[in-house]
Amino acid sequence: MSDETILIHLQAQDYTIPWANDAFKNRFGPIEGRKCFEILHDRNSPCAKCPTFLAFSNHQPVIREWVLSEEETYMTVVEPLPNEVPLLIEHMIEY
């Protein structure tokens, strides 16, 4: 597994992505001024029943498989940051 297959980003409650590693930006493009649903799903509005946001409401990790296309499947782990920091960290591992 190379560094290019591990994508990491921080997710804010306002749908922004305040930080992402180079692998994430290389795959999805620039993050500045864009919302997660624009970056990850090419949408104009938030996704209904977003599984990532369950980690905000449940304060527990969310682990799932995300099939982006026939060629791309990721195992994602989303965790709230400790100490009431209002951000999530999401690790996406392509397999």
C-alpha positions as CSV (number, residue, x, y, z in Angstrom):
1,M,0.0,0.0,0.0
2,S,1.4,3.4,-1.0
3,D,0.8,6.8,0.6
4,E,-1.3,7.6,-2.5
5,T,-3.9,5.1,-1.4
6,I,-4.5,6.6,2.1
7,L,-6.6,9.7,1.9
8,I,-7.1,11.7,5.0
9,H,-9.2,14.8,5.7
10,L,-10.7,16.8,8.5
11,Q,-14.5,17.4,8.2
12,A,-16.3,20.4,9.8
13,Q,-20.0,20.5,10.8
14,D,-20.5,23.3,8.1
15,Y,-19.5,20.7,5.4
16,T,-16.1,22.3,4.8
17,I,-12.9,20.4,4.7
18,P,-10.4,22.6,6.5
19,W,-7.4,20.2,5.9
20,A,-6.6,17.3,3.7
21,N,-3.4,15.4,2.9
22,D,-1.8,15.5,-0.5
23,A,-3.3,12.1,-1.6
24,F,-6.8,13.4,-0.9
25,K,-6.2,16.7,-2.9
26,N,-4.5,14.8,-5.7
27,R,-7.6,12.6,-6.0
28,F,-10.4,15.1,-5.5
29,G,-8.8,18.5,-6.3
30,P,-8.6,21.7,-4.3
31,I,-10.6,21.9,-1.1
32,E,-10.5,25.7,-0.5
33,G,-14.0,27.2,-0.6
34,R,-15.7,23.9,-1.4
35,K,-18.0,21.7,0.6
36,C,-17.6,18.0,1.1
37,F,-20.6,17.1,-1.0
38,E,-19.2,19.2,-3.9
39,I,-15.7,17.6,-3.5
40,L,-16.7,14.0,-2.9
41,H,-20.0,13.6,-4.7
42,D,-20.2,16.4,-7.2
43,R,-23.4,17.6,-5.6
44,N,-24.9,21.1,-4.9
45,S,-26.4,20.2,-1.6
46,P,-25.7,17.9,1.4
47,C,-26.3,14.2,1.0
48,A,-29.4,12.8,2.7
49,K,-28.5,10.7,5.7
50,C,-24.8,11.2,5.4
51,P,-23.0,8.4,7.1
52,T,-20.0,10.5,7.9
53,F,-22.1,12.9,9.9
54,L,-23.3,10.1,12.2
55,A,-19.9,10.4,13.9
56,F,-20.9,14.0,14.9
57,S,-24.3,13.0,16.3
58,N,-23.2,9.6,17.9
59,H,-19.8,10.7,19.0
60,Q,-18.6,7.3,17.9
61,P,-16.4,6.1,15.0
62,V,-18.2,5.1,11.8
63,I,-16.6,2.4,9.6
64,R,-17.9,1.6,6.2
65,E,-17.2,0.7,2.6
66,W,-17.6,3.4,0.1
67,V,-17.9,2.5,-3.6
68,L,-17.1,5.6,-5.6
69,S,-17.1,3.9,-9.0
70,E,-16.6,0.5,-10.5
71,E,-12.8,1.2,-10.3
72,E,-12.7,2.8,-6.9
73,T,-13.7,1.3,-3.5
74,Y,-12.6,2.7,-0.2
75,M,-12.8,1.5,3.4
76,T,-13.5,4.6,5.4
77,V,-13.0,5.3,9.1
78,V,-14.5,8.5,10.5
79,E,-13.8,9.5,14.1
80,P,-14.7,12.6,16.2
81,L,-11.6,14.4,17.4
82,P,-11.2,14.3,21.2
83,N,-11.8,17.1,23.7
84,E,-15.0,18.5,22.1
85,V,-13.1,19.7,19.0
86,P,-15.9,20.2,16.4
87,L,-14.2,18.2,13.7
88,L,-14.1,14.7,12.4
89,I,-11.1,12.9,10.9
90,E,-11.7,10.6,8.0
91,H,-9.2,8.0,6.7
92,M,-10.0,6.5,3.3
93,I,-8.1,3.5,2.2
94,E,-8.5,2.4,-1.4
95,Y,-8.5,-1.4,-2.0
